[in-house]
Structure formats: structure tokens, C-alpha cells
Amino acid sequence: MAKRDYYEILGVERGADEVEVKKAYRRVAMKHHPDRNAGDAASEEKFKEANEAYEVLSDAQKRATYDQFGHAGLDGQGGGGFGGGFGGGGANFSDIFGDVFGDIFGQAAGRGRSGPQRGADLRYNLEIDLEDAVHGSTVKIRVPTLETCEECSGSGARRGSSPVSCTTCGGAGQIRMQQGFFSVQQTCPNCRGKGKMIKDPCSGCHGRGRVEKQKTLSVKIPPGVDTGDRIRLAGEGEAGPDGGGAGDLYVQVAVRPHAIFQRDGKHLYAEVPISFADAALGGELEVPTLEGRVKLRVPPETQTGKLFRLRGKGVKPVRGGAVGDLLCRVVVETPVNLTKKQKDLLGEFQASLGESNQKHSPRKTSWFEGVKSFFDEMKF
């Protein structure tokens, strides 16, 4: 039986380029593939014809011979003799469709790992006092990490030996698996994508190339850091596998609560208790700051909640800018544990206010007037 013309089988013109031939083959092969037409002898035959045609037309030398001499010119050159399924010695069906389905499985043909990888970054949580955060300091920390094995220099092989190519993947780091209609590449399970095997492992790291160690580091805390800031120590993370470079260490700062001060950005806040007499008569108080004690002048008739600003007594931001302020909130403290005489004196003082009490307590008077107005407007 005479063979059909290869161009006719694929449905392309004789002048078609390589891209057109490839597209045509995909179309015909997809339509008549045995996995999609089980038991259909006619489709199987057409699939074999497409394979045979593509093997010839995709090869520049064979195509030139075929164009000049036809089928007769291909005798003995492998232009026929295809078996069932994906074709015995002809076109590789999985290679033709690899660029179509490769992205689905996240694989790329022949793509292994290129060289040693960088080690993982590490995080260390560091708590510091407010004074250290504001003024800066240097602290020592101990960090558990993986370091390159000194005995084998990170290769994992005993000194004097070296890793060998993986016998499963031949050093490619990946293996090809046929799954019905698809050809899928997967990471080699033997070498885990490295392409190499350790036959004679190092006794120090047991072939891992890295060892677990505790290292002590000095961390310089810059002035002005706050909770949430990170300090990067380059190259102090985990050593990379197979001798790869080390990652970085990130020190995460958290400032402990302070007994006196509260921080809000570059400003500090503090509550300052004062006596009833100092609030009424005024005076000077000693107020603590992070640089030492300072004098705070309290004017007469100071009320609870009054804010006094001490400029430049806050925090200089770590990223630059003006120094913040210290804001002192006055809290008038009611005297306790009074003696009888002190109670009598307070009683006399209260009596001396007489009917002019409203004049001496304006906030109290205003509040009661508001309450009275509120109840007068209510409808019962």
C-alpha cells in the first residue's frame, strides 16, 4: 500500500517552516493519540503516520532527501518502522508537548540546582530596658545556628574524598516520569535535586556539610530604637548547604515597660503626684528624667490632669530628627491617714469658704450646673 504524503498527513504546505510543522504535528497527534481514542484502530494508524511524518519533516537533512526523492529516498534512514503508543524510534512526543505542559507542573527540562545555595536568615528576639533603647548600648547574645563544617569545608564528604554524581538522575538533579498522556519531571528523590551523592561521609557532620553550634555575638543597639525595630547582622545566619554563603541574623527589638515613663514615638510621658497644698499654693518639684532630675515649677491652683512639657527631655529618633519632649501629667493626691488636728484644720478651712465655695471650685460648680440642667430637661 502506497504511503501518504507527509505534508498531507500534517496538513501543511511544502514551504512550511519548522514552527508551522511543529504546530501541525501537535494538532494531529492530540486528536489521534491512543490514550484519547482507546480501541480506535483508524486513529492509532493516523497517530503513527503523524509521528513518522514529523520525524522526517522536523529533520532538515531527511526533509531535503524526502523533498527530492520522496519515500524511496528515505529507505534505510529510519523514515518508517514506528511501533504503537508514543512511537519507537521516532519523534519524542513528550518533548514536543513539554513546552505546553511543563508550566503546569512547574518543571523545566534539564533544569537542576545551579551551585550552592545561600543559608537561611535567622531571627532573635531581644528585650532591652528603656534606658538602653534611648541611649544605646552593646549587648551579648547567644544564638543557635548551623555553621559550615570545618572538617570537610561544607562538602559533606570525608577529607580526601569528594561527592560523586547521583546514580539515579545522572547528576541532573531531576528525573523524568511518564504518567499516561504526560511526561513530568520531578526532583530526584535520591539526591534531592543536588545531582551529587556522598559515598564517604564526613565524620564531623555525617555528610550534612553543616554542624549545629551556639555562637556568642555582640549586638550594638543604636540610640533611639523602639519596639518593632530590627537590627541586621549580615552573614550571621545559617551557613548555606554545600558550602553556600551564610544568611543574615535579624535582631527583633522589644522595649520592656518602664516603672515611671511611657514612650510614644520620640516623646515620653510620666505621671507626677503632687500634694493638695502644692497644687493650691504652687511650688517647685523635682521631676526625674532619663538624664537626671530637673526642677518643675507648679503654678498656684494647678488642677489634676494638667500637662507640663519639658522640651528636649524625650528621645532622639534612631532615624534622625529633633529630640522629643517629656510630658508630665500632674495628679493631685488626696491626703490620707490624717490626725484629728489635721482633720479639724481641714474642717475649719472648708467652713471658711462659706457661701463663696462656688468661687473656689469652678469645675465642681460647672459640673453640678450641668447635672441640674440635664435632669430639668428630662421628662418623667
Summary of the structure (lengths in Angstrom):
residues: 380
radius of gyration: 42.7
end to end distance: 111.5
largest distance: 133.3
contacts: 1022
relative contact order: 0.09
helix: 31%
strand: 26%
